[in-house]
Amino acid sequence: MGNQVKSSFLSVLKTKFGTIRKISSSQSLFDIGDGLFKIYIRYSKIHKNKSSFYGLRREDLKQLEGFNSYICFLWEKQKEPLFIPYSEYEEVFNTLSPASDGQYKIYIYHKKDGTELHIANAGKFTVEPFVGWSYFEEQIDTSKLVNIPTLEHSQVQTIIGYIGILKGYDVWIPFNDRSKLDWNLTSSYECSSIIPNRYKNINNIIREVDVIWIQRGSSEIRALFEVEHSTPIYSGLLRLNDLYLIEPKINPNYNIVSNYLRKSAFLRQINRPTFTHSGLSKICNFLEYKDLYYWFDRIKRIKI
C-alpha cells in the first residue's frame, strides 16, 4: 500500500512540476523540476489512536538544509498530502539528538479540529495550514518569483554569514575577508574575534575556512562553508578533508558553495579515492548560489 501511495503521489508531482530525480542513496529524497525544490517523502498506516508514525533520518534531513525543501507526509486513505516546509522546523531538529537508529520520531494526529505534528522530545505543532495541494502550489509559485542577482565571492560570504546570524549562530569569517563584506545585501553584523580554544590544534587550517557557524554559548561548530567562486574545487575539498581527518568528532555540516557550472566539477572531485576513502564524500554537500539565495530570501521573510 505504501509504495502504491508514494508512486501515485510522485506521478502527480511530475505532472504538476516536471522532472523527478532521486537523490543519492536515499529512497525517499527527490529533486523536482530540475532544482525547483527538494522533497522528502514518508508514508505510514493509520494506527488505532488515529495517528500515523514516521522516522526521519538525520542524514536525509541534512540534505534538505539550504534548499527550497519540504517534508511530505503521506498516510492511508489520505485526501490531500501534508507538506511541511523544512526551513520552518530546521531549528527544532538542530536542537535534538536522533534516536539510536539515527532517526527522529514523528507522530501525526488526525483530529476533526485540525492536524497536529508531534516531534518526539520537542513538542506538538498545529500543521493544518500546510495540508493540501493548493498551499503547496502557492509556495512553489512564490519561490519562482525570487530575482537572483549575480554574486561575487565576498557577497556569498556575506549572505552565508547573515543566514548564520539569523539562525542564532556566532559566525567566523577570515580577518582578511571582513573588509570586503557587502552591507548593501544585508544588515551589518559582528564576526567572531577568535576560534574556540578547543580547536587550537587545527587553528591554522580552520581559520582559513570562508564561513563557519558556531553554536552561540558553546564551542560547537555547526557548519563549514568553502566558497569556490574561481579557485579550484579541489582546494576547498582538501581543506575540509584535513579538518575531517584531524577532528572527525566535531560533526558539522561540510559545504562547498559555488555556481551551477561547477557542480559537475564538484562531483568529479568528491568521488576521487582521496575523499571516498576518508569518508568526506558521504557528508560533504554542494550548495549552489541560486539555492543559497533562495535560502537567504526565505529566512529573511520568516524572521521579519
C-alpha positions as CSV (number, residue, x, y, z in Angstrom):
1,M,0.0,0.0,0.0
2,G,2.8,2.4,0.9
3,N,4.6,2.0,-2.4
4,Q,1.4,2.5,-4.3
5,V,0.5,5.7,-2.4
6,K,4.0,7.0,-2.9
7,S,4.0,6.2,-6.7
8,S,0.7,7.9,-7.2
9,F,2.0,11.0,-5.3
10,L,5.2,11.1,-7.4
11,S,3.1,10.8,-10.6
12,V,1.1,13.9,-9.6
13,L,4.3,15.8,-8.7
14,K,5.7,15.0,-12.2
15,T,2.5,16.2,-13.9
16,K,2.5,19.5,-11.9
17,F,6.2,20.3,-11.7
18,G,8.2,18.3,-14.3
19,T,11.3,16.2,-13.9
20,I,11.7,13.9,-10.9
21,R,15.2,12.7,-9.9
22,K,16.0,10.5,-6.9
23,I,18.8,12.0,-4.7
24,S,21.9,9.9,-3.9
25,S,21.4,6.7,-1.9
26,S,18.1,7.7,-0.3
27,Q,14.8,6.0,-1.4
28,S,12.7,8.9,-0.1
29,L,14.6,12.1,-1.2
30,F,13.8,13.6,-4.6
31,D,14.8,16.7,-6.7
32,I,11.7,18.1,-8.6
33,G,11.7,20.3,-11.6
34,D,15.4,20.4,-12.2
35,G,16.2,22.1,-8.9
36,L,12.9,23.8,-8.3
37,F,12.6,22.1,-4.9
38,K,13.6,19.0,-2.9
39,I,11.0,16.8,-1.2
40,Y,11.4,14.1,1.5
41,I,8.5,11.6,1.3
42,R,7.4,9.5,4.2
43,Y,4.4,7.1,4.5
44,S,2.6,5.5,7.4
45,K,-0.5,3.5,8.1
46,I,-3.2,5.0,10.4
47,H,-3.0,3.4,13.9
48,K,-5.8,2.8,16.3
49,N,-5.4,6.1,18.1
50,K,-5.9,7.9,14.8
51,S,-2.2,8.7,14.4
52,S,0.5,7.9,11.9
53,F,4.1,7.3,12.8
54,Y,7.3,8.2,10.9
55,G,11.0,8.1,11.2
56,L,13.1,10.9,9.6
57,R,16.7,10.0,9.0
58,R,19.2,12.6,10.2
59,E,21.4,12.2,7.1
60,D,18.4,12.8,4.8
61,L,17.4,16.0,6.7
62,K,20.9,17.3,6.3
63,Q,20.4,17.2,2.5
64,L,17.3,19.5,2.8
65,E,19.1,22.3,4.6
66,G,19.7,25.4,2.4
67,F,17.3,24.4,-0.3
68,N,13.7,25.1,-1.1
69,S,12.6,21.8,0.5
70,Y,9.6,20.1,2.1
71,I,8.9,17.0,4.1
72,C,5.8,15.4,2.7
73,F,3.8,13.1,5.0
74,L,1.5,10.5,3.4
75,W,-0.9,8.1,5.0
76,E,-3.5,5.6,4.0
77,K,-6.9,6.9,2.7
78,Q,-5.4,10.4,2.7
79,K,-7.4,13.1,1.0
80,E,-4.5,15.6,0.5
81,P,-0.8,15.4,1.4
82,L,0.8,17.3,4.2
83,F,3.7,19.5,3.1
84,I,6.0,20.7,5.9
85,P,8.4,23.5,4.8
86,Y,11.7,22.2,6.3
87,S,13.1,25.8,6.9
88,E,10.4,26.4,9.5
89,Y,11.3,23.3,11.5
90,E,15.1,23.1,10.8
91,E,16.0,24.8,14.1
92,V,13.8,22.3,16.0
93,F,15.6,19.3,14.6
94,N,19.0,21.0,15.2
95,T,18.3,21.2,18.9
96,L,17.5,17.4,19.1
97,S,19.5,14.2,19.0
98,P,18.1,11.4,16.9
99,A,17.3,8.0,18.4
100,S,19.8,5.2,18.4
101,D,18.8,4.2,14.9
102,G,19.7,7.7,13.6
103,Q,16.1,8.8,13.1
104,Y,13.8,11.5,14.6
105,K,10.5,10.0,15.6
106,I,7.4,11.8,14.3
107,Y,3.7,11.3,15.1
108,I,0.8,12.9,13.2
109,Y,-2.5,13.1,15.0
110,H,-5.6,13.3,12.7
111,K,-8.2,15.2,14.6
112,K,-11.5,16.7,13.5
113,D,-10.4,20.2,14.5
114,G,-7.0,20.0,12.7
115,T,-3.8,18.1,12.0
116,E,-1.1,18.0,14.7
117,L,2.6,17.2,14.3
118,H,4.4,15.7,17.3
119,I,8.2,15.7,17.2
120,A,9.4,13.4,19.9
121,N,11.3,15.3,22.7
122,A,10.3,18.6,21.1
123,G,6.6,19.2,21.3
124,K,3.4,19.4,19.2
125,F,2.7,21.8,16.4
126,T,-0.5,22.6,14.5
127,V,0.2,22.0,10.9
128,E,-3.3,22.2,9.3
129,P,-2.3,25.2,7.2
130,F,0.3,23.0,5.4
131,V,-2.3,20.5,4.2
132,G,-3.2,20.4,0.6
133,W,-2.0,20.9,-3.0
134,S,-3.3,24.5,-3.1
135,Y,-1.0,25.5,-0.3
136,F,2.0,23.8,-1.8
137,E,1.5,25.2,-5.3
138,E,1.3,28.7,-3.9
139,Q,4.6,28.2,-2.1
140,I,6.3,26.9,-5.3
141,D,5.0,29.8,-7.3
142,T,6.4,32.2,-4.8
143,S,9.8,30.7,-4.9
144,K,10.0,31.1,-8.7
145,L,9.5,34.9,-8.4
146,V,12.7,35.5,-6.5
147,N,15.1,37.6,-8.5
148,I,18.6,36.1,-8.1
149,P,21.5,38.6,-8.6
150,T,24.9,37.8,-9.9
151,L,27.0,37.1,-6.8
152,E,30.8,37.5,-6.2
153,H,32.8,35.6,-3.6
154,S,32.6,38.2,-0.9
155,Q,28.8,38.6,-1.4
156,V,28.3,34.9,-1.0
157,Q,30.3,35.1,2.3
158,T,28.2,38.0,3.4
159,I,24.9,36.0,2.8
160,I,26.1,32.8,4.4
161,G,27.3,34.8,7.5
162,Y,23.9,36.6,7.6
163,I,21.9,33.4,7.5
164,G,24.0,32.1,10.3
165,I,23.4,35.2,12.4
166,L,19.6,35.0,11.8
167,K,19.7,31.3,12.8
168,G,21.3,32.3,16.1
169,Y,24.9,31.2,15.5
170,D,28.2,33.1,16.0
171,V,29.9,33.5,12.7
172,W,33.6,33.3,11.8
173,I,34.9,34.8,8.6
174,P,38.7,35.2,8.0
175,F,40.0,38.6,9.0
176,N,41.3,39.4,5.5
177,D,37.9,39.0,4.1
178,R,35.8,41.0,6.5
179,S,36.5,44.4,4.9
180,K,35.1,43.1,1.6
181,L,31.7,42.0,3.0
182,D,28.8,43.7,1.2
183,W,26.5,45.5,3.6
184,N,24.3,46.6,0.7
185,L,23.0,43.0,0.7
186,T,22.4,42.6,4.4
187,S,22.5,44.5,7.7
188,S,26.0,44.6,9.1
189,Y,26.8,42.0,11.7
190,E,29.8,41.3,14.0
191,C,32.0,38.3,13.3
192,S,33.6,36.2,16.0
193,S,37.0,37.5,17.0
194,I,38.5,34.1,17.8
195,I,38.2,30.4,17.0
196,P,37.1,28.4,20.1
197,N,40.2,27.2,22.0
198,R,39.2,23.5,21.7
199,Y,40.3,23.7,18.0
200,K,43.8,25.1,18.7
201,N,45.5,22.0,17.2
202,I,43.8,22.8,13.8
203,N,43.7,26.6,14.2
204,N,46.0,27.2,11.2
205,I,43.6,25.3,8.9
206,I,40.2,26.2,10.3
207,R,40.8,29.9,10.5
208,E,41.1,30.0,6.6
209,V,37.6,28.4,6.1
210,D,35.4,31.0,4.3
211,V,32.5,30.9,6.7
212,I,32.0,28.9,10.0
213,W,28.8,28.8,12.1
214,I,29.4,28.2,15.8
215,Q,26.8,27.4,18.3
216,R,26.3,30.5,20.4
217,G,27.3,30.0,24.0
218,S,29.4,26.9,23.2
219,S,32.3,25.8,21.2
220,E,30.4,23.5,18.9
221,I,30.9,24.1,15.2
222,R,27.6,23.5,13.3
223,A,28.6,24.2,9.7
224,L,31.7,24.9,7.5
225,F,31.4,26.6,4.1
226,E,34.1,26.9,1.4
227,V,33.1,29.3,-1.3
228,E,34.7,28.2,-4.6
229,H,34.0,31.1,-6.9
230,S,37.0,30.9,-9.2
231,T,39.6,28.8,-7.2
232,P,39.7,25.1,-7.8
233,I,37.0,23.0,-6.1
234,Y,39.8,20.6,-5.1
235,S,41.5,23.1,-2.9
236,G,38.3,23.7,-0.8
237,L,37.7,19.9,-0.5
238,L,41.3,19.4,0.7
239,R,40.9,21.9,3.5
240,L,37.6,20.3,4.6
241,N,39.2,16.9,4.3
242,D,42.1,17.9,6.5
243,L,39.6,19.1,9.2
244,Y,37.6,16.0,8.9
245,L,40.6,13.7,9.3
246,I,42.1,15.6,12.2
247,E,38.8,16.3,14.1
248,P,36.2,13.7,12.9
249,K,34.2,14.1,16.1
250,I,33.2,17.8,15.5
251,N,30.4,16.5,13.1
252,P,29.3,19.8,11.4
253,N,27.8,20.2,8.0
254,Y,30.5,20.4,5.4
255,N,29.7,22.5,2.3
256,I,31.2,23.6,-1.0
257,V,29.4,26.6,-2.3
258,S,29.6,27.6,-6.0
259,N,27.6,28.3,-9.1
260,Y,25.8,25.6,-11.2
261,L,28.5,25.5,-13.8
262,R,30.9,24.0,-11.3
263,K,28.6,21.3,-9.9
264,S,29.9,18.7,-12.3
265,A,33.5,19.6,-11.2
266,F,32.5,19.1,-7.6
267,L,31.0,15.6,-8.4
268,R,34.2,14.6,-10.2
269,Q,36.4,15.7,-7.3
270,I,34.4,14.5,-4.4
271,N,34.4,11.0,-5.8
272,R,38.2,10.8,-6.0
273,P,39.7,7.9,-4.0
274,T,41.1,10.5,-1.5
275,F,37.7,11.7,-0.4
276,T,35.8,8.4,-0.7
277,H,38.5,6.7,1.5
278,S,38.4,9.4,4.1
279,G,34.6,9.4,4.2
280,L,34.2,13.1,3.2
281,S,32.3,12.1,0.0
282,K,29.4,10.8,2.2
283,I,29.0,14.0,4.2
284,C,30.0,17.0,2.1
285,N,27.2,18.9,0.4
286,F,27.3,21.1,-2.8
287,L,25.3,24.3,-2.3
288,E,24.5,26.2,-5.5
289,Y,24.4,30.0,-5.5
290,K,20.7,30.1,-6.5
291,D,19.7,27.7,-3.7
292,L,21.7,29.8,-1.3
293,Y,19.9,32.9,-2.4
294,Y,16.5,31.2,-2.1
295,W,17.5,30.2,1.5
296,F,18.6,33.8,2.2
297,D,15.3,35.1,0.8
298,R,13.1,32.6,2.8
299,I,14.9,33.1,6.1
300,K,14.6,36.9,5.8
301,R,10.9,36.6,5.3
302,I,10.5,34.2,8.2
303,K,12.4,36.4,10.6
304,I,10.7,39.7,9.6
